[in-house]
């Protein structure tokens, strides 16, 4: 999940057995985010964002040319 703000995110946790989900949450405004996102983009992966990718992260769209909007979420994935 890519989050483009530092606000507290409400997440439904009742079915989470542990906090492993936290390591996949990317705060795009943090300096370490670009290197982590590049690692993801270089591997088979799918990204989920709330809304569109911020303009400064448009380089990600090269790795994820396919997308689908579901409500306020956008799912980005590689060509299949």
PDB file as gemmi writes it, atoms N, CA and C in Angstrom:
CRYST1    1.000    1.000    1.000  90.00  90.00  90.00 P 1                      
ATOM      1  N   UNK A   1       0.850  -1.172   0.000  1.00  0.00           N  
ATOM      2  CA  UNK A   1       0.000   0.000   0.000  1.00  0.00           C  
ATOM      3  C   UNK A   1       0.889   1.226   0.000  1.00  0.00           C  
ATOM      4  N   UNK A   2       0.643   2.154  -0.886  1.00  0.00           N  
ATOM      5  CA  UNK A   2       1.370   3.416  -0.909  1.00  0.00           C  
ATOM      6  C   UNK A   2       0.467   4.485  -0.317  1.00  0.00           C  
ATOM      7  N   UNK A   3       0.971   5.179   0.672  1.00  0.00           N  
ATOM      8  CA  UNK A   3       0.231   6.265   1.311  1.00  0.00           C  
ATOM      9  C   UNK A   3       0.994   7.553   1.056  1.00  0.00           C  
ATOM     10  N   UNK A   4       0.313   8.569   0.518  1.00  0.00           N  
ATOM     11  CA  UNK A   4       0.981   9.816   0.152  1.00  0.00           C  
ATOM     12  C   UNK A   4       0.833  10.892   1.220  1.00  0.00           C  
ATOM     13  N   UNK A   5       0.606  10.520   2.432  1.00  0.00           N  
ATOM     14  CA  UNK A   5       0.561  11.491   3.521  1.00  0.00           C  
ATOM     15  C   UNK A   5       1.062  10.807   4.778  1.00  0.00           C  
ATOM     16  N   UNK A   6       1.281  11.577   5.798  1.00  0.00           N  
ATOM     17  CA  UNK A   6       1.744  11.019   7.057  1.00  0.00           C  
ATOM     18  C   UNK A   6       0.597  10.913   8.063  1.00  0.00           C  
ATOM     19  N   UNK A   7      -0.611  11.081   7.569  1.00  0.00           N  
ATOM     20  CA  UNK A   7      -1.748  11.011   8.480  1.00  0.00           C  
ATOM     21  C   UNK A   7      -1.939   9.594   8.999  1.00  0.00           C  
ATOM     22  N   UNK A   8      -2.599   9.486  10.119  1.00  0.00           N  
ATOM     23  CA  UNK A   8      -2.886   8.172  10.685  1.00  0.00           C  
ATOM     24  C   UNK A   8      -3.953   7.503   9.825  1.00  0.00           C  
ATOM     25  N   UNK A   9      -3.702   6.279   9.465  1.00  0.00           N  
ATOM     26  CA  UNK A   9      -4.608   5.533   8.601  1.00  0.00           C  
ATOM     27  C   UNK A   9      -5.427   4.568   9.449  1.00  0.00           C  
ATOM     28  N   UNK A  10      -6.737   4.604   9.253  1.00  0.00           N  
ATOM     29  CA  UNK A  10      -7.583   3.633   9.928  1.00  0.00           C  
ATOM     30  C   UNK A  10      -7.527   2.321   9.171  1.00  0.00           C  
ATOM     31  N   UNK A  11      -7.172   1.270   9.835  1.00  0.00           N  
ATOM     32  CA  UNK A  11      -7.055  -0.034   9.183  1.00  0.00           C  
ATOM     33  C   UNK A  11      -7.821  -1.050  10.015  1.00  0.00           C  
ATOM     34  N   UNK A  12      -8.589  -1.872   9.362  1.00  0.00           N  
ATOM     35  CA  UNK A  12      -9.346  -2.921  10.036  1.00  0.00           C  
ATOM     36  C   UNK A  12      -8.367  -4.012  10.458  1.00  0.00           C  
ATOM     37  N   UNK A  13      -8.205  -4.210  11.743  1.00  0.00           N  
ATOM     38  CA  UNK A  13      -7.196  -5.135  12.250  1.00  0.00           C  
ATOM     39  C   UNK A  13      -7.761  -6.404  12.864  1.00  0.00           C  
ATOM     40  N   UNK A  14      -9.059  -6.528  12.933  1.00  0.00           N  
ATOM     41  CA  UNK A  14      -9.617  -7.644  13.681  1.00  0.00           C  
ATOM     42  C   UNK A  14      -9.216  -9.009  13.145  1.00  0.00           C  
ATOM     43  N   UNK A  15      -8.871  -9.103  11.852  1.00  0.00           N  
ATOM     44  CA  UNK A  15      -8.494 -10.394  11.285  1.00  0.00           C  
ATOM     45  C   UNK A  15      -6.983 -10.525  11.107  1.00  0.00           C  
ATOM     46  N   UNK A  16      -6.225  -9.541  11.556  1.00  0.00           N  
ATOM     47  CA  UNK A  16      -4.769  -9.589  11.459  1.00  0.00           C  
ATOM     48  C   UNK A  16      -4.213 -10.378  12.642  1.00  0.00           C  
ATOM     49  N   UNK A  17      -3.421 -11.393  12.352  1.00  0.00           N  
ATOM     50  CA  UNK A  17      -2.839 -12.206  13.416  1.00  0.00           C  
ATOM     51  C   UNK A  17      -1.602 -11.544  14.025  1.00  0.00           C  
ATOM     52  N   UNK A  18      -0.983 -10.607  13.281  1.00  0.00           N  
ATOM     53  CA  UNK A  18       0.227  -9.934  13.762  1.00  0.00           C  
ATOM     54  C   UNK A  18       0.371  -8.592  13.027  1.00  0.00           C  
ATOM     55  N   UNK A  19       1.514  -7.950  13.174  1.00  0.00           N  
ATOM     56  CA  UNK A  19       1.749  -6.644  12.552  1.00  0.00           C  
ATOM     57  C   UNK A  19       2.570  -6.732  11.268  1.00  0.00           C  
ATOM     58  N   UNK A  20       2.647  -7.894  10.636  1.00  0.00           N  
ATOM     59  CA  UNK A  20       3.437  -8.040   9.413  1.00  0.00           C  
ATOM     60  C   UNK A  20       2.989  -7.109   8.292  1.00  0.00           C  
ATOM     61  N   UNK A  21       1.721  -6.731   8.256  1.00  0.00           N  
ATOM     62  CA  UNK A  21       1.213  -5.840   7.219  1.00  0.00           C  
ATOM     63  C   UNK A  21       1.960  -4.511   7.207  1.00  0.00           C  
ATOM     64  N   UNK A  22       2.489  -4.085   8.345  1.00  0.00           N  
ATOM     65  CA  UNK A  22       3.168  -2.781   8.446  1.00  0.00           C  
ATOM     66  C   UNK A  22       4.392  -2.686   7.528  1.00  0.00           C  
ATOM     67  N   UNK A  23       5.086  -3.809   7.313  1.00  0.00           N  
ATOM     68  CA  UNK A  23       6.290  -3.742   6.482  1.00  0.00           C  
ATOM     69  C   UNK A  23       5.972  -3.534   5.002  1.00  0.00           C  
ATOM     70  N   UNK A  24       4.713  -3.671   4.610  1.00  0.00           N  
ATOM     71  CA  UNK A  24       4.322  -3.465   3.221  1.00  0.00           C  
ATOM     72  C   UNK A  24       3.651  -2.113   2.990  1.00  0.00           C  
ATOM     73  N   UNK A  25       3.519  -1.331   4.040  1.00  0.00           N  
ATOM     74  CA  UNK A  25       2.890  -0.011   3.949  1.00  0.00           C  
ATOM     75  C   UNK A  25       3.983   0.994   3.634  1.00  0.00           C  
ATOM     76  N   UNK A  26       3.879   1.722   2.523  1.00  0.00           N  
ATOM     77  CA  UNK A  26       4.914   2.649   2.087  1.00  0.00           C  
ATOM     78  C   UNK A  26       4.400   4.073   2.209  1.00  0.00           C  
ATOM     79  N   UNK A  27       5.103   4.885   2.977  1.00  0.00           N  
ATOM     80  CA  UNK A  27       4.778   6.311   3.068  1.00  0.00           C  
ATOM     81  C   UNK A  27       5.633   7.021   2.022  1.00  0.00           C  
ATOM     82  N   UNK A  28       5.029   7.430   0.919  1.00  0.00           N  
ATOM     83  CA  UNK A  28       5.781   7.917  -0.239  1.00  0.00           C  
ATOM     84  C   UNK A  28       6.532   9.213   0.017  1.00  0.00           C  
ATOM     85  N   UNK A  29       6.207   9.945   1.044  1.00  0.00           N  
ATOM     86  CA  UNK A  29       6.918  11.195   1.328  1.00  0.00           C  
ATOM     87  C   UNK A  29       8.196  10.978   2.134  1.00  0.00           C  
ATOM     88  N   UNK A  30       8.434   9.781   2.588  1.00  0.00           N  
ATOM     89  CA  UNK A  30       9.661   9.490   3.331  1.00  0.00           C  
ATOM     90  C   UNK A  30      10.800   9.203   2.367  1.00  0.00           C  
ATOM     91  N   UNK A  31      12.006   9.594   2.748  1.00  0.00           N  
ATOM     92  CA  UNK A  31      13.153   9.487   1.844  1.00  0.00           C  
ATOM     93  C   UNK A  31      13.469   8.046   1.452  1.00  0.00           C  
ATOM     94  N   UNK A  32      13.243   7.096   2.322  1.00  0.00           N  
ATOM     95  CA  UNK A  32      13.573   5.701   2.008  1.00  0.00           C  
ATOM     96  C   UNK A  32      12.556   5.049   1.069  1.00  0.00           C  
ATOM     97  N   UNK A  33      11.463   5.732   0.795  1.00  0.00           N  
ATOM     98  CA  UNK A  33      10.392   5.148  -0.012  1.00  0.00           C  
ATOM     99  C   UNK A  33      10.822   4.874  -1.450  1.00  0.00           C  
ATOM    100  N   UNK A  34      11.579   5.778  -2.074  1.00  0.00           N  
ATOM    101  CA  UNK A  34      11.935   5.584  -3.482  1.00  0.00           C  
ATOM    102  C   UNK A  34      12.744   4.306  -3.692  1.00  0.00           C  
ATOM    103  N   UNK A  35      13.737   4.065  -2.852  1.00  0.00           N  
ATOM    104  CA  UNK A  35      14.556   2.859  -3.000  1.00  0.00           C  
ATOM    105  C   UNK A  35      13.702   1.605  -2.796  1.00  0.00           C  
ATOM    106  N   UNK A  36      12.816   1.647  -1.824  1.00  0.00           N  
ATOM    107  CA  UNK A  36      11.950   0.488  -1.577  1.00  0.00           C  
ATOM    108  C   UNK A  36      11.001   0.266  -2.747  1.00  0.00           C  
ATOM    109  N   UNK A  37      10.416   1.337  -3.261  1.00  0.00           N  
ATOM    110  CA  UNK A  37       9.506   1.212  -4.403  1.00  0.00           C  
ATOM    111  C   UNK A  37      10.227   0.715  -5.647  1.00  0.00           C  
ATOM    112  N   UNK A  38      11.487   1.145  -5.835  1.00  0.00           N  
ATOM    113  CA  UNK A  38      12.263   0.667  -6.987  1.00  0.00           C  
ATOM    114  C   UNK A  38      12.502  -0.831  -6.872  1.00  0.00           C  
ATOM    115  N   UNK A  39      12.781  -1.310  -5.660  1.00  0.00           N  
ATOM    116  CA  UNK A  39      12.960  -2.740  -5.427  1.00  0.00           C  
ATOM    117  C   UNK A  39      11.680  -3.496  -5.768  1.00  0.00           C  
ATOM    118  N   UNK A  40      10.549  -2.964  -5.339  1.00  0.00           N  
ATOM    119  CA  UNK A  40       9.273  -3.595  -5.667  1.00  0.00           C  
ATOM    120  C   UNK A  40       9.017  -3.604  -7.163  1.00  0.00           C  
ATOM    121  N   UNK A  41       9.291  -2.479  -7.814  1.00  0.00           N  
ATOM    122  CA  UNK A  41       9.029  -2.350  -9.244  1.00  0.00           C  
ATOM    123  C   UNK A  41       9.892  -3.313 -10.062  1.00  0.00           C  
ATOM    124  N   UNK A  42      11.058  -3.646  -9.545  1.00  0.00           N  
ATOM    125  CA  UNK A  42      11.966  -4.563 -10.240  1.00  0.00           C  
ATOM    126  C   UNK A  42      11.611  -6.031 -10.029  1.00  0.00           C  
ATOM    127  N   UNK A  43      10.643  -6.302  -9.174  1.00  0.00           N  
ATOM    128  CA  UNK A  43      10.236  -7.674  -8.902  1.00  0.00           C  
ATOM    129  C   UNK A  43       8.762  -7.847  -9.268  1.00  0.00           C  
ATOM    130  N   UNK A  44       8.303  -9.073  -9.432  1.00  0.00           N  
ATOM    131  CA  UNK A  44       6.873  -9.270  -9.703  1.00  0.00           C  
ATOM    132  C   UNK A  44       6.064  -8.792  -8.499  1.00  0.00           C  
ATOM    133  N   UNK A  45       5.234  -7.804  -8.706  1.00  0.00           N  
ATOM    134  CA  UNK A  45       4.463  -7.250  -7.594  1.00  0.00           C  
ATOM    135  C   UNK A  45       3.243  -6.495  -8.106  1.00  0.00           C  
ATOM    136  N   UNK A  46       2.386  -6.175  -7.190  1.00  0.00           N  
ATOM    137  CA  UNK A  46       1.193  -5.379  -7.438  1.00  0.00           C  
ATOM    138  C   UNK A  46       1.177  -4.260  -6.415  1.00  0.00           C  
ATOM    139  N   UNK A  47       0.800  -3.058  -6.826  1.00  0.00           N  
ATOM    140  CA  UNK A  47       0.719  -1.928  -5.904  1.00  0.00           C  
ATOM    141  C   UNK A  47      -0.723  -1.477  -5.760  1.00  0.00           C  
ATOM    142  N   UNK A  48      -1.058  -1.042  -4.567  1.00  0.00           N  
ATOM    143  CA  UNK A  48      -2.390  -0.505  -4.290  1.00  0.00           C  
ATOM    144  C   UNK A  48      -2.211   0.890  -3.717  1.00  0.00           C  
ATOM    145  N   UNK A  49      -2.899   1.859  -4.289  1.00  0.00           N  
ATOM    146  CA  UNK A  49      -2.855   3.224  -3.773  1.00  0.00           C  
ATOM    147  C   UNK A  49      -4.271   3.731  -3.546  1.00  0.00           C  
ATOM    148  N   UNK A  50      -4.367   4.689  -2.673  1.00  0.00           N  
ATOM    149  CA  UNK A  50      -5.642   5.385  -2.507  1.00  0.00           C  
ATOM    150  C   UNK A  50      -5.622   6.503  -3.542  1.00  0.00           C  
ATOM    151  N   UNK A  51      -6.393   6.349  -4.589  1.00  0.00           N  
ATOM    152  CA  UNK A  51      -6.387   7.335  -5.670  1.00  0.00           C  
ATOM    153  C   UNK A  51      -5.254   7.068  -6.641  1.00  0.00           C  
ATOM    154  N   UNK A  52      -4.777   8.117  -7.270  1.00  0.00           N  
ATOM    155  CA  UNK A  52      -3.726   7.999  -8.278  1.00  0.00           C  
ATOM    156  C   UNK A  52      -2.349   8.077  -7.649  1.00  0.00           C  
ATOM    157  N   UNK A  53      -1.344   7.647  -8.406  1.00  0.00           N  
ATOM    158  CA  UNK A  53       0.039   7.787  -7.971  1.00  0.00           C  
ATOM    159  C   UNK A  53       0.392   9.276  -8.029  1.00  0.00           C  
ATOM    160  N   UNK A  54       1.038   9.806  -6.993  1.00  0.00           N  
ATOM    161  CA  UNK A  54       1.456  11.211  -7.038  1.00  0.00           C  
ATOM    162  C   UNK A  54       2.378  11.455  -8.232  1.00  0.00           C  
ATOM    163  N   UNK A  55       2.340  12.638  -8.808  1.00  0.00           N  
ATOM    164  CA  UNK A  55       3.146  12.950  -9.994  1.00  0.00           C  
ATOM    165  C   UNK A  55       4.618  12.603  -9.822  1.00  0.00           C  
ATOM    166  N   UNK A  56       5.169  12.814  -8.649  1.00  0.00           N  
ATOM    167  CA  UNK A  56       6.596  12.552  -8.448  1.00  0.00           C  
ATOM    168  C   UNK A  56       6.924  11.057  -8.501  1.00  0.00           C  
ATOM    169  N   UNK A  57       5.908  10.204  -8.498  1.00  0.00           N  
ATOM    170  CA  UNK A  57       6.122   8.761  -8.573  1.00  0.00           C  
ATOM    171  C   UNK A  57       5.663   8.177  -9.908  1.00  0.00           C  
ATOM    172  N   UNK A  58       5.468   9.004 -10.910  1.00  0.00           N  
ATOM    173  CA  UNK A  58       5.012   8.526 -12.224  1.00  0.00           C  
ATOM    174  C   UNK A  58       5.966   7.513 -12.854  1.00  0.00           C  
ATOM    175  N   UNK A  59       7.243   7.532 -12.473  1.00  0.00           N  
ATOM    176  CA  UNK A  59       8.201   6.551 -13.005  1.00  0.00           C  
ATOM    177  C   UNK A  59       7.758   5.120 -12.682  1.00  0.00           C  
ATOM    178  N   UNK A  60       6.966   4.953 -11.639  1.00  0.00           N  
ATOM    179  CA  UNK A  60       6.465   3.618 -11.288  1.00  0.00           C  
ATOM    180  C   UNK A  60       5.556   3.038 -12.368  1.00  0.00           C  
ATOM    181  N   UNK A  61       4.880   3.923 -13.086  1.00  0.00           N  
ATOM    182  CA  UNK A  61       3.916   3.451 -14.085  1.00  0.00           C  
ATOM    183  C   UNK A  61       4.580   2.677 -15.215  1.00  0.00           C  
ATOM    184  N   UNK A  62       5.889   2.851 -15.402  1.00  0.00           N  
ATOM    185  CA  UNK A  62       6.609   2.053 -16.399  1.00  0.00           C  
ATOM    186  C   UNK A  62       6.599   0.579 -16.033  1.00  0.00           C  
ATOM    187  N   UNK A  63       6.663   0.282 -14.746  1.00  0.00           N  
ATOM    188  CA  UNK A  63       6.654  -1.105 -14.278  1.00  0.00           C  
ATOM    189  C   UNK A  63       5.250  -1.657 -14.086  1.00  0.00           C  
ATOM    190  N   UNK A  64       4.290  -0.756 -13.951  1.00  0.00           N  
ATOM    191  CA  UNK A  64       2.899  -1.163 -13.700  1.00  0.00           C  
ATOM    192  C   UNK A  64       1.967  -0.477 -14.712  1.00  0.00           C  
ATOM    193  N   UNK A  65       2.029  -0.888 -15.980  1.00  0.00           N  
ATOM    194  CA  UNK A  65       1.244  -0.209 -17.004  1.00  0.00           C  
ATOM    195  C   UNK A  65      -0.258  -0.482 -16.929  1.00  0.00           C  
ATOM    196  N   UNK A  66      -0.648  -1.519 -16.236  1.00  0.00           N  
ATOM    197  CA  UNK A  66      -2.069  -1.850 -16.110  1.00  0.00           C  
ATOM    198  C   UNK A  66      -2.581  -1.335 -14.771  1.00  0.00           C  
ATOM    199  N   UNK A  67      -3.808  -0.837 -14.763  1.00  0.00           N  
ATOM    200  CA  UNK A  67      -4.392  -0.395 -13.497  1.00  0.00           C  
ATOM    201  C   UNK A  67      -5.899  -0.571 -13.539  1.00  0.00           C  
ATOM    202  N   UNK A  68      -6.456  -0.645 -12.360  1.00  0.00           N  
ATOM    203  CA  UNK A  68      -7.902  -0.773 -12.221  1.00  0.00           C  
ATOM    204  C   UNK A  68      -8.332   0.010 -10.991  1.00  0.00           C  
ATOM    205  N   UNK A  69      -9.365   0.821 -11.151  1.00  0.00           N  
ATOM    206  CA  UNK A  69      -9.892   1.585 -10.025  1.00  0.00           C  
ATOM    207  C   UNK A  69     -11.066   0.838  -9.418  1.00  0.00           C  
ATOM    208  N   UNK A  70     -11.017   0.732  -8.117  1.00  0.00           N  
ATOM    209  CA  UNK A  70     -12.107   0.116  -7.368  1.00  0.00           C  
ATOM    210  C   UNK A  70     -12.442   1.078  -6.234  1.00  0.00           C  
ATOM    211  N   UNK A  71     -13.512   1.810  -6.399  1.00  0.00           N  
ATOM    212  CA  UNK A  71     -13.839   2.834  -5.412  1.00  0.00           C  
ATOM    213  C   UNK A  71     -12.746   3.875  -5.359  1.00  0.00           C  
ATOM    214  N   UNK A  72     -12.245   4.159  -4.178  1.00  0.00           N  
ATOM    215  CA  UNK A  72     -11.180   5.158  -4.040  1.00  0.00           C  
ATOM    216  C   UNK A  72      -9.788   4.558  -4.202  1.00  0.00           C  
ATOM    217  N   UNK A  73      -9.685   3.268  -4.459  1.00  0.00           N  
ATOM    218  CA  UNK A  73      -8.417   2.574  -4.578  1.00  0.00           C  
ATOM    219  C   UNK A  73      -8.037   2.354  -6.031  1.00  0.00           C  
ATOM    220  N   UNK A  74      -6.744   2.371  -6.326  1.00  0.00           N  
ATOM    221  CA  UNK A  74      -6.227   2.025  -7.643  1.00  0.00           C  
ATOM    222  C   UNK A  74      -5.241   0.885  -7.467  1.00  0.00           C  
ATOM    223  N   UNK A  75      -5.422  -0.159  -8.249  1.00  0.00           N  
ATOM    224  CA  UNK A  75      -4.533  -1.319  -8.226  1.00  0.00           C  
ATOM    225  C   UNK A  75      -3.687  -1.268  -9.492  1.00  0.00           C  
ATOM    226  N   UNK A  76      -2.369  -1.261  -9.314  1.00  0.00           N  
ATOM    227  CA  UNK A  76      -1.420  -1.212 -10.427  1.00  0.00           C  
ATOM    228  C   UNK A  76      -0.737  -2.572 -10.526  1.00  0.00           C  
ATOM    229  N   UNK A  77      -0.617  -3.085 -11.763  1.00  0.00           N  
ATOM    230  CA  UNK A  77       0.008  -4.393 -11.944  1.00  0.00           C  
ATOM    231  C   UNK A  77       0.717  -4.435 -13.293  1.00  0.00           C  
ATOM    232  N   UNK A  78       1.693  -5.338 -13.440  1.00  0.00           N  
ATOM    233  CA  UNK A  78       2.424  -5.447 -14.697  1.00  0.00           C  
ATOM    234  C   UNK A  78       1.574  -6.057 -15.788  1.00  0.00           C  
ATOM    235  N   UNK A  79       2.054  -5.990 -17.022  1.00  0.00           N  
ATOM    236  CA  UNK A  79       1.367  -6.655 -18.126  1.00  0.00           C  
ATOM    237  C   UNK A  79       1.316  -8.151 -17.859  1.00  0.00           C  
ATOM    238  N   UNK A  80       0.209  -8.752 -18.227  1.00  0.00           N  
ATOM    239  CA  UNK A  80       0.076 -10.185 -18.016  1.00  0.00           C  
ATOM    240  C   UNK A  80       0.195 -10.935 -19.322  1.00  0.00           C  
TER     241      UNK A  80                                                      
END                                                                             
